[in-house]
Amino acid sequence: MAVTGVRVWFLAALLLASAAPAAQLPFDQREWPRTDFSHRSIKLEEIESGGPPRDGIPAIDRPRFVTAAQAARWLHPKEPVIVLRLGREARAYPIQILMFHEIVNDVVGDNPVAVTFCPLCNASFVFDRRVGSRVLDFGTTGKLRKSDLVMYDRQTESWWQQFTGRGIVGQLAGVALRTLASEITAFEDFAAAYPRGKVLSRETGYIRPYGRNPYRGYDRIDQTPFLFTDPLDRRLPPMERVLSVTAGGRHRIYPFSALDKTPVVNGELAGTPYAIFVKRGMLSPLDAERIGESRPIPAATAFSRRLGARVLQFEREAEGIEDTAEFFARARI
């Protein structure tokens, strides 16, 4: 069953953003001699300095992996991991590691991928790193746009918006990376579903306090995201977690505060039937100083409800999730 669009976990303020006001450029273009600043799809005034310099938050370029049993020695069962499944391979990328690197350049099977996480907007996306016949490698610019990570590729030094996967400045401005289906779930659920799955190792080549949260208390629902200057959309609290379902170029968001009360949602968007499954108990990575001591939040994933010629309808039962047509015996989460 394929994920609809991508399992997204982000802050409502970013999704509902409007154009930012003009401001003085917070960077020196001479530091990026290979970047074509004349070719862009945004106003340069929308770029903010996040503090660190280029690659000050280092991407992981040579990821190592361990078994789930080995990772269990240091990873709390309820900690969130980004799950990527391609073909017969399933890999988990712990948020506690992505918190300090934000990008993993990986190859899964024959697929070059970039696994990305922006702590400030709480958004995870996995992209195919191929653009035409070229394979790109990504790093961090140290810049933000609407409180979201701005990446760059090392081949052309074009800048990319992590939230959309689009080039925004440089030779590849306007180009869109292909988004790959992924999800965020608790580590124990990944280990149960994929007993032979691999987990990103803490042996990254860098010394970082993995397991600690440098953004303690950042996900309090009533505050404003860091370096976000757009007018706030008042329909949701600015730091509300939401799940986005994308189909046919349209988007629909579900606040986690609502999903926490509704374990199964059956919906349709742009002719695509989908189901959202919700499981409680995953830990927030942006709450306590130690992620393993953080408060529990729901994990939610959207799937297509279409299976061949059939469209399934799901309900929560005492022993798991069941499709009402009884086409599946039982699908447990």
Phi, psi and omega in degrees: 000122188272145175290136176282114181069259181201148175285111186245141182222099189212178183267138186298327182301322182290316182298324186262023186286156171241184185295143181275151179290158180292148179204166178294142181296129183269021180210160179260117182298337180292342177284351180233068187295338182267355181271126179274093184286347177284343180252106184206159180246005180225173171276132180298336179294345180281347181279134178241150172279126179276351181119296181292153175283181175306130180061015173298329167259103191280130173291156176266117184256340179232069185294140173251156184227151177232170177285164177298324179296321178291319180294332181296345179288336183230355183250122180297140182305329184263002180292146181283141174227146172276127183252128176235126178237119177230118184061233181267359182261136175231130180229148178241135180241101184300136177299329181298336176271315179300333179306327185255000183228328173069336179222135170238118173272114188227168171230119181246113189067237175256015187255113174284125185229156171240116176265122188233148176213128176251110181297326186290330176247004173058044185240134177239133176217147173242130183239148167284129185275004182270132172233105188064232180268002185258139174255123183263151170243139187246147174224179181261137179279339190084006182249160177231152168226118184056043178067018182242146179306131170254116180267168169221152174262143186282346181282317182241352186057031168286152179260144186229140174276119182297324186293331182248343184072023182249142171291134183242337180217137175106188184307323185259018176301133180094346178280140180249130172286151177279125179276134180257145180297131178210174178207162172247128180213171177289145182305318182298328179287323174298313182297324179288321182283328184229075184300338177259008180292157181257150181236133177305130183279154172287349177280081186261351187092000180233153175260111180221152180279065181303137183103342177263153181250107179286356181246045186308128177073009186294333185270022172299132195289342188261005181258174182258140179301150181299131178055039175249112187249000180289158171300140182275139173278121189276002181291335177222154172300145187299331183257017178296131171286140178222152171256130180254130172252127183239132177202136176057032180077005178250157183229144175223132182246148180234115177295140179296333178297330176277320181295331180298336180261354185228098187290339180222133176232129172252125182215179176213138181218125179052040178081003180255114176282138181218161175230143175248126176252136185236136175227132183274158169112347177295148183271142174288134177277355188240026183254275184279167179298321173257126184300323181295348179251010184282168180284152179282145176225165177285154166251136183220140180221143177256136178232155170290139177268001182270126178231099186065235180269358185258148172246119185271156177232129188246151175220153176274126176245173185300326185259003180153209178250134185228139173276136189291341177278356179060029176287322172263147175292298174200139176244113185260147174239000000 
